[in-house]
Amino acid sequence: MQIDLEKLKTGNIRSLSKFITLIESKKPEHQKNAQKLLNEILPLTGKSIRIGISGTPGVGKSTFIEALGLHLISKGLKVAVLAIDPSSPLSGGSLLGDKTRMEKLAQEKNAFIRPTPSSGNLGGVALKTREVMLACEAAGYDVILIETVGVGQSEYDVANIVDLFSVLLLPGGGDELQGIKKGIIELCDNIIINKADGDNKQKAHDTMVQYKSALGVIKTDQKIGANVLMSSALNDEGIKEYWSLIDKTYKENKEKITQKRKRQNQAWLNKLFHELIENKVKENPKLQEEWNQLNNNILNEVETPLSAAEKLINTLFEK
């Protein structure tokens, strides 16, 4: 698969789409070629604002992202939306759904919407998303919006590849505030109480107050900001305020974000090294055979787990 990097650098959609297809391919030769090309475009990356946006189904995430994307385009910016697709690539993914839900944004020439399949890839969700993000940056996109579904492992992965991470919630604290869960509050830089309109407005305000109190208690050096806002994406309310806050936070914390990206790269090296090792283990028939035998030894209590592990390591790294 031939990729014209010169066209990619000019923002050519066809070249960018082909490059992303290459990145997401499972074929070893495609993966090798993709890594070579990613190294070539690396000097062109890192100039965008990387934003992760999460929220459970029904919170109005797609409407919010579309409204935000249209606002950014009106300010002369190019926007890429990378949607984590939790379904199997064999089912057709979520491309049709994403573009249907964001119909107006999809028609804009300065917008690019693309799902990233979550299954069957070495490194899982965020590895491929991270590489696709770099491709979009090389193609000249100013803002990268990474959309995830639900609250789970993908949220932790995505939070570790973006500059700022936002979570959308529905009006109404109570039980939701109890079970959300400290982990997500520690992850996110901004909480947006969406659908703050009509009868929900007062409830949204009360929820905002509760989360502001929760964020004030939790301290972590990883966060850049601790803000809670209300929005009504359907009525295009709170979108400008959200972007103004993101823009201000980014400009005031450039050095902190630079250091954050460096830590993220180091963490990715560690993560990928261990995942590559695991992949090598799965691909080694001799090791798998020995693994089964050693498992039986442990079950029969004729060998300790440490002794078995050392034997597996010796087999893995033997010349």
Secondary structure, DSSP 8 states (H G I E B T S, - for coil): ----HHHHHTT-HHHHHHHHHHHH---HHHHHHHHHHHHHHGGG-S-SEEEEEE--TTS-HHHHHHHHHHHHHHTT--EEEEEEE-S-GGGTTTHHHHHHHTHHHHT-TTEEEEEEE-SS-TTHHHHHHHHHHHHHHHTT-SEEEEE--SSSHHHHHHHTT-SEEEEEE-S--THHHHHHHHHHHHH-SEEEE----GGGHHHHHHHHHHHHHHHHH---TT-S--EEEE-BGGGTBSHHHHHHHHHHHHHHTHHHHHHHHHHHHHHHHHHHHHHHHHHHHHH-HHHHHHHHHHHHHHHTTSS-HHHHHHHHHHHHH--
